[in-house]
Amino acid sequence: MRHFFCYNSLKVGVTMKDEVAIPFSSDWTEDEIVTVADFFTQVDNAYNEGVKAGELLKAYKKFKEVVPAKNEEKTYFRDYDQQAGQSCWQTIRLAKVKEPEDVVRQT
């Protein structure tokens, strides 16, 4: 069963906090929820100040340990993308073509 929790994200150039619902499963442990939230936070960072490609891909690798099935990944990505107005997959694709120390910045 999928659930959502709200995460406050201060957007660059925005004067108020936006709440983004992070999708998670009630079957996950607290550590797994933190792992998934960290990944989505890294994606959000790419849309704000930017994030190093290596850090984003490391968070994605840990996310995949929690959500190994591609169809589940797509579901969680879609849920997050709709809430945040961002694209997890496009952000990961961009990170994969960069060097680990390069900054990934989405607009």
N, C-alpha and C positions, 0 to 999 in steps of 0.2 A: 504494500500500500504506500503510495507516494504522499508526502506531506510537504509543507512549505514553512520556512521560518523567515522572518524579515531581518534584513541586514541593512543598516544605514550606511550610505556611501556619500561622502561629500564630493560632489562633482566640481571639477575645475571650472571656474567662471560662473558657477551657480551659487546663489547666496543661501539657499536652503537645502537641507538634506533630502535626498530621494531614498525611498525605501524600495529595496529589491527583494523579492521573495526567492529564497534559495530552496530548490527542490531537494527532498531527501526521503529515504525509506524508513519506515518505523522498524524495519528489521536490522538496521545498521546499529553498530555500537557508537558510543559517543566519539571515539577516535575516528571512526569512519565518517561521521558527520562533519567533524572538524576538517578532515582531509578533503572532502568534497567542497566544503565552504571555502577552504583555502584556494582550491582551483578556481572557483567562480570569482573569488576576490582578485586573483591574478588576471583573469580575463577583464574584470572591471578596471583594474589598474592600467591595462593596455589601452583602454578608452579614455583614461584620464592622463596621468603623468607619464605613462609608459612603463614597461617592465622588460627586464632582460630576457631574451629568448630562452636561454638556458634555464632560468628560474621558472618560466611558464611551462616549458616542456617537462621539467622535473615534477611540477604540480600535476600536469596532465598524466604523467606516468603513474603517479600515486592514485589519482582519480580512477585510472583504468584498473588498478588493483581492487578498488571497491566496486566499480561498475565495469566488469570485463565484457559483457555482451554488447555488441554494436547497436542492437535495437533499443536496449535500455539507455545507452549513451545518447542516442538520437532523441529519445523521449525527454531525458533530463535536459539536454541542450535546448530542445524546442521550448520546454517550460521556462527555462531561465531566459532564453533569448526574447521570448514574448514579454516577460516581465521587465527586462532591463533595456530592451531596444538595442541589443548587441548581438553579435554572432560569434559563438564559441568556436565553431568549426573554421570560420574565416580567420579568426585570431590564431588558432593552432596552425593552420596552413601557412600563414605568414611567418610564424616563429620557426617552422621547419626549414624554411629557405634562408634563414639568417644564421649568422655565427652566434654561439652561446652568449657572448658579451654584447652583441648588438641589441639595441632597444627596439621592442615591438610597440608601435603606437598606432592605434586605430582612430579613425575620425568618424 
